[in-house]
Amino acid sequence: SKDLKGAMESLIEQKRQKLSTVDKLDEHMDFASQLIFAQNRGDLTAENVNQCVLEMMIAAPDTLSVTLFFMLVLIAEHPTVEEEMIREIETVTGKQELPS
């Protein structure tokens, strides 16, 4: 929709402004930054950048949920891996109660 396209353009412009003011670019080089720099070089159009960012925002929740589901199924099917993961978590967090 037109509202969504406008919101994407606004977010990309905010990111572009942030990139123009940072001291160390390497700390801010994510995929959206790479797209913006590709547009600056003339490798992509503004429409290409907008579409890529939009697709990342729309597709990410679906792919993440499917990935997490299969990860949990695989962990449930392999109890020794689950035990190793729990030991690793306890090594990092200690015996403290994790927030829910």
C-alpha positions in Angstrom: 0.0 0.0 0.0 1.0 3.6 -0.4 1.3 4.1 3.4 3.6 1.2 3.8 5.8 2.5 0.9 5.9 5.9 2.5 6.9 4.4 5.9 9.7 2.4 4.2 11.0 5.5 2.4 11.0 7.4 5.7 12.9 4.6 7.6 15.5 4.4 4.8 16.0 8.1 4.9 16.5 8.0 8.6 19.1 5.3 8.2 20.8 7.3 5.4 20.9 10.4 7.8 22.4 8.2 10.6 25.0 6.8 8.3 26.1 10.3 7.2 26.8 11.3 10.8 28.5 8.3 12.3 32.2 8.3 13.1 32.9 4.6 12.5 31.0 3.1 9.6 32.0 -0.5 10.4 29.9 -0.4 13.6 26.8 0.4 11.5 27.3 -1.8 8.4 24.2 -3.9 8.3 22.3 -5.1 5.2 20.2 -1.9 4.9 23.5 0.1 5.0 24.9 -2.0 2.2 21.8 -1.4 0.1 22.1 2.4 0.7 25.7 2.4 -0.3 24.9 0.3 -3.4 22.3 3.0 -4.4 24.9 5.7 -3.8 27.3 3.9 -6.2 24.5 3.6 -8.7 24.3 -0.2 -8.5 20.7 0.0 -7.2 17.8 2.4 -7.6 15.9 3.9 -4.7 13.0 1.6 -5.7 15.3 -1.4 -5.5 16.4 -0.4 -2.0 12.8 0.2 -0.8 11.7 -3.1 -2.1 14.5 -5.1 -0.5 13.9 -3.4 2.9 10.2 -4.0 2.6 10.6 -7.7 1.8 13.0 -8.1 4.7 10.5 -6.6 7.1 7.5 -8.6 5.7 9.3 -12.0 5.2 11.4 -12.1 8.3 8.7 -13.1 10.9 7.5 -16.0 8.7 11.0 -17.4 8.1 12.0 -16.9 11.7 9.0 -18.7 13.1 9.5 -21.7 10.7 13.2 -21.8 11.6 12.6 -21.7 15.3 9.9 -24.4 15.0 12.3 -26.8 13.2 15.1 -25.9 15.7 12.9 -26.8 18.6 11.7 -30.1 16.9 15.4 -31.1 16.3 16.3 -30.3 19.9 13.4 -32.3 21.2 14.5 -35.3 19.1 18.1 -35.1 20.4 18.1 -35.1 24.2 21.9 -35.2 24.5 22.1 -32.0 22.4 19.4 -30.4 24.6 21.4 -31.3 27.7 24.6 -29.8 26.2 22.7 -26.6 25.4 21.4 -26.4 29.0 24.9 -26.9 30.4 26.2 -24.1 28.0 23.4 -21.7 29.1 24.1 -22.4 32.8 27.8 -21.8 32.1 27.1 -18.4 30.7 24.2 -17.4 33.1 25.1 -19.3 36.2 22.2 -20.6 38.2 20.3 -17.3 38.1 16.6 -17.3 37.2 16.1 -16.2 33.6 13.5 -13.6 32.9 10.3 -14.9 31.4 
